[in-house]
């Protein structure tokens, strides 16, 4: 589910990502979609899974060439993401 969510985001298919649980993350649809405006591509690594909790590491390549790094988790319930929390843990600037 979480992989499908990010596949939709990478395809800029925000409506599908919204249906997969983006609507449960505390944003309006327009704010959710606008949040990816500066992102060229997200690389997701699932770092663990226990029950309905999926731990993730995310590297978000930005349009300016930098990469924002996030770690966090998503809860998956009833076939969609029901909650998620990511914290930015770093930024890599091309050098």
Secondary structure, DSSP 8 states (H G I E B T S, - for coil): -HHHHHHHHHTT-HHHHHHTTGGGSS--HHHHHHTTTTEEEEEEEEEEEETTEEEEEEEEEETTS-EEEEEEEEEEETTEEEEEEEEEEEEE---
